[in-house]
Amino acid sequence: MFIDWGVRVLNKCIKELSLLRSVVKPIYKEAIKNVVETKNKGEQDIVTSTDLFIEEKLIEAIKEVFPNDSFHSEEFNNHSLLKNRTWVIDPIDGTSNYQAGLGLYVVQIAFYDQGDIVLSYVYIPSQDSIYYAVMDEGAYLNDHRYFTKDRVNASFLISMVGLTHKNEDKTYYHRIIDLAIKKKYKMRMLGSIGLELVLTSEGIFDFFYTNVTNFWDLFPGLLLMKEAGAIIKNESGEDYKLGDLNVFVWKDESVFNEFKKELLK
């Protein structure tokens, strides 16, 4: 069975993608009707009732269609191991922004199978935009395929999400900030890794860095960037592999060649 959404016919994950298209936005809209309750779950981490509602309802909806699938998710399944047919869910990436009334957050899901990310789906409520990617079949924004190289920026933009305090190593944060000052690059920290990876996949950011390693934070954006043509490396300048400690993303080869000399030492 094939479904044509007006751009092209996808050959992989048809049923999985159709499910997400039908449930993610309605679940989010139902969630935000409720009174938001917030509690701390770590030194700098919070969780809201909206996070919990969205994740619970997403898992229920997926289980109805794929009862034998597994889950790795931020709130209820954060210690589970990845195996074939695992759904990786971050119900709200950028919870602090959401709780503060700042629209810089996303709902994001990835589907992992046969040792790799094969589908990603990101919903940006503030823009009512849907991004998705299918392995070897491209990245799409509202059903239109896009590539990182398509966008030409007037200024060089760097994204670093925010300083994570779960990892004491701040080596690359210092190097990037020093380089940005030296080169007069513009820097942004939006506080939602999912959103920033989406924007990087579009070519809005010329360079992105994080040492966050949570799968639910990274997986959806990683596939979007890969399918859009971004260059994704680790601290050794080698192609990034799932589980590497640092993620460096360059918009294109010319940016990578210029930047790596001063950054990857």
C-alpha positions as CSV (number, residue, x, y, z in Angstrom):
1,M,0.0,0.0,0.0
2,F,1.3,3.5,-0.9
3,I,0.0,6.9,0.2
4,D,0.7,9.9,-1.9
5,W,0.8,13.2,0.1
6,G,1.2,15.4,-2.9
7,V,5.0,15.4,-3.1
8,R,6.1,11.8,-3.7
9,V,5.2,8.3,-2.7
10,L,7.2,7.0,0.2
11,N,8.2,3.4,0.3
12,K,9.1,3.0,4.0
13,C,7.3,3.3,7.3
14,I,4.0,4.2,5.5
15,K,1.8,2.9,8.3
16,E,4.0,4.3,11.1
17,L,4.1,7.8,9.5
18,S,0.3,7.7,8.8
19,L,-0.3,6.9,12.5
20,L,1.8,9.9,13.7
21,R,0.1,12.2,11.3
22,S,-3.3,11.2,12.6
23,V,-2.6,11.3,16.4
24,V,0.2,13.8,17.3
25,K,-1.5,17.1,16.8
26,P,-4.9,16.0,18.3
27,I,-3.2,14.6,21.4
28,Y,-1.2,17.9,21.8
29,K,-4.3,20.0,21.4
30,E,-6.2,17.9,24.0
31,A,-3.3,18.1,26.4
32,I,-3.1,21.9,26.4
33,K,-6.8,22.2,27.4
34,N,-5.9,20.9,30.9
35,V,-4.5,22.9,33.8
36,V,-0.7,22.7,33.7
37,E,0.9,21.3,36.8
38,T,4.7,21.4,37.2
39,K,7.2,19.5,39.4
40,N,10.9,19.2,39.6
41,K,12.5,15.9,38.5
42,G,16.2,16.9,38.9
43,E,18.5,19.8,39.7
44,Q,17.5,21.8,36.7
45,D,14.8,19.6,35.1
46,I,11.1,20.0,35.4
47,V,8.2,17.9,34.1
48,T,4.6,19.2,33.5
49,S,1.3,17.4,33.4
50,T,1.3,18.2,29.7
51,D,4.5,16.1,29.1
52,L,3.0,13.2,31.0
53,F,-0.4,13.4,29.2
54,I,1.1,13.6,25.7
55,E,3.6,10.7,26.3
56,E,0.9,8.5,27.8
57,K,-1.6,9.1,25.0
58,L,1.0,8.7,22.3
59,I,2.1,5.3,23.7
60,E,-1.6,4.2,24.0
61,A,-2.2,5.2,20.4
62,I,0.9,3.4,19.1
63,K,0.1,0.3,21.1
64,E,-3.4,0.1,19.5
65,V,-1.8,-0.3,16.1
66,F,1.5,-1.9,16.9
67,P,0.9,-3.9,20.2
68,N,4.3,-5.6,20.1
69,D,6.5,-2.5,19.7
70,S,8.8,-1.2,22.4
71,F,9.3,2.3,23.8
72,H,12.1,4.5,24.9
73,S,10.7,7.8,26.2
74,E,11.7,10.7,28.5
75,E,9.1,10.3,31.2
76,F,7.9,6.7,31.5
77,N,10.6,4.6,29.7
78,N,13.8,6.4,30.1
79,H,15.9,3.4,31.1
80,S,14.6,1.0,28.5
81,L,17.1,-0.5,26.0
82,L,16.8,0.1,22.2
83,K,15.7,-3.0,20.2
84,N,14.0,-3.6,16.9
85,R,10.8,-1.5,16.5
86,T,11.4,0.9,19.3
87,W,9.5,4.3,19.5
88,V,11.6,7.1,20.9
89,I,9.4,9.8,22.4
90,D,10.0,13.3,23.8
91,P,6.5,14.6,24.6
92,I,7.7,18.2,24.9
93,D,11.3,19.1,24.1
94,G,11.8,22.5,25.7
95,T,9.6,22.0,28.8
96,S,11.1,25.0,30.6
97,N,10.2,27.1,27.6
98,Y,6.7,25.6,27.5
99,Q,6.1,26.2,31.2
100,A,7.3,29.8,30.9
101,G,4.9,30.5,28.0
102,L,7.7,30.7,25.5
103,G,6.8,29.0,22.2
104,L,10.2,27.4,21.6
105,Y,9.4,23.8,22.0
106,V,8.4,20.7,20.0
107,V,6.7,17.3,20.2
108,Q,9.0,14.8,18.7
109,I,9.1,11.1,18.0
110,A,11.6,8.8,16.3
111,F,11.2,5.2,15.2
112,Y,14.3,2.9,15.6
113,D,14.6,-0.4,13.9
114,Q,17.4,-2.7,12.7
115,G,20.1,-0.7,14.5
116,D,19.2,2.7,13.1
117,I,16.7,5.6,13.1
118,V,14.3,5.0,10.2
119,L,11.6,7.6,10.8
120,S,11.4,10.9,12.6
121,Y,8.4,13.2,13.2
122,V,8.5,16.7,14.8
123,Y,5.6,18.9,15.5
124,I,6.2,22.6,16.2
125,P,2.9,23.9,17.8
126,S,3.9,27.6,17.6
127,Q,4.2,27.4,13.8
128,D,1.7,24.5,13.3
129,S,4.5,22.9,11.3
130,I,5.2,19.2,10.8
131,Y,8.7,18.0,9.9
132,Y,9.4,14.3,9.1
133,A,12.1,12.2,7.6
134,V,12.3,8.7,6.4
135,M,15.6,6.9,6.0
136,D,16.9,7.2,2.5
137,E,13.8,9.0,1.3
138,G,14.4,12.6,2.4
139,A,13.4,15.3,4.9
140,Y,10.0,17.1,4.6
141,L,8.4,20.2,6.0
142,N,4.6,20.1,5.6
143,D,5.0,17.5,2.9
144,H,7.5,19.4,0.8
145,R,11.0,18.0,0.6
146,Y,13.8,20.3,1.6
147,F,17.6,20.3,1.8
148,T,20.0,22.1,4.1
149,K,21.9,23.7,1.2
150,D,18.8,25.4,-0.1
151,R,19.0,28.3,2.3
152,V,21.5,31.1,1.9
153,N,22.1,33.1,5.1
154,A,23.3,36.7,5.3
155,S,25.0,36.0,8.7
156,F,26.8,33.0,10.1
157,L,24.5,31.6,12.9
158,I,25.7,29.2,15.6
159,S,23.3,27.2,17.8
160,M,24.2,25.5,21.1
161,V,20.8,24.8,22.8
162,G,22.0,25.8,26.3
163,L,24.7,24.8,28.8
164,T,23.8,21.3,30.1
165,H,24.9,20.7,33.7
166,K,24.7,16.9,33.4
167,N,28.1,16.9,31.8
168,E,30.9,18.7,33.5
169,D,33.1,18.9,30.3
170,K,32.6,22.4,28.8
171,T,35.6,22.2,26.5
172,Y,33.7,22.8,23.3
173,Y,31.4,25.4,24.7
174,H,34.4,27.5,25.6
175,R,36.0,26.9,22.2
176,I,32.9,27.8,20.3
177,I,32.2,30.9,22.3
178,D,35.8,32.1,21.9
179,L,35.6,31.4,18.1
180,A,32.3,33.2,17.8
181,I,33.8,36.3,19.5
182,K,36.9,36.2,17.4
183,K,35.0,35.7,14.1
184,K,32.0,37.9,15.1
185,Y,29.6,35.0,14.5
186,K,26.0,35.3,15.8
187,M,25.0,32.8,18.6
188,R,21.6,31.5,19.6
189,M,20.6,29.2,22.6
190,L,16.9,28.5,22.2
191,G,16.6,25.9,25.0
192,S,15.0,23.1,22.8
193,I,17.4,20.8,21.1
194,G,14.6,19.3,19.0
195,L,13.7,22.7,17.7
196,E,17.3,23.7,17.1
197,L,18.1,20.4,15.2
198,V,15.0,21.0,13.0
199,L,16.2,24.6,12.2
200,T,19.7,23.2,11.6
201,S,18.3,20.7,9.1
202,E,16.7,23.6,7.2
203,G,20.1,25.4,7.0
204,I,18.9,28.2,9.3
205,F,21.9,27.5,11.6
206,D,25.3,27.2,9.9
207,F,26.7,25.3,12.8
208,F,25.3,23.4,15.8
209,Y,26.9,21.8,18.8
210,T,25.7,19.8,21.8
211,N,27.0,17.2,24.3
212,V,23.5,16.1,25.2
213,T,23.3,12.3,24.7
214,N,19.6,11.4,25.5
215,F,18.2,9.5,22.6
216,W,14.8,11.2,22.9
217,D,16.5,14.6,22.5
218,L,18.6,13.6,19.5
219,F,17.1,10.9,17.4
220,P,14.3,12.9,15.5
221,G,16.6,15.8,14.6
222,L,19.5,13.5,13.7
223,L,17.5,11.8,10.9
224,L,16.1,15.1,9.7
225,M,19.6,16.6,9.4
226,K,21.0,13.5,7.7
227,E,18.2,13.3,5.1
228,A,18.5,17.1,4.5
229,G,22.2,16.8,3.7
230,A,23.9,18.3,6.8
231,I,27.3,17.2,7.8
232,I,27.3,15.5,11.3
233,K,30.6,14.7,13.0
234,N,32.0,13.8,16.4
235,E,34.8,15.5,18.3
236,S,37.4,13.5,16.2
237,G,36.0,14.9,13.0
238,E,34.6,11.5,12.1
239,D,31.1,10.8,11.0
240,Y,28.8,10.8,14.0
241,K,27.6,7.4,15.3
242,L,24.7,6.9,17.7
243,G,26.1,7.1,21.2
244,D,29.0,9.5,20.5
245,L,29.5,12.0,23.3
246,N,29.6,15.2,21.2
247,V,27.5,16.2,18.2
248,F,28.8,18.8,15.7
249,V,26.7,19.7,12.7
250,W,27.9,21.8,9.7
251,K,25.6,23.2,7.0
252,D,27.9,22.1,4.2
253,E,31.4,21.0,3.4
254,S,32.9,24.5,3.0
255,V,31.7,25.5,6.5
256,F,33.1,22.2,7.9
257,N,36.5,22.6,6.4
258,E,36.8,26.2,7.6
259,F,35.5,25.6,11.1
260,K,37.1,22.2,12.0
261,K,40.7,23.6,11.9
262,E,40.0,25.9,14.9
263,L,37.5,23.8,16.8
264,L,38.4,20.1,16.5
265,K,41.9,20.1,18.2
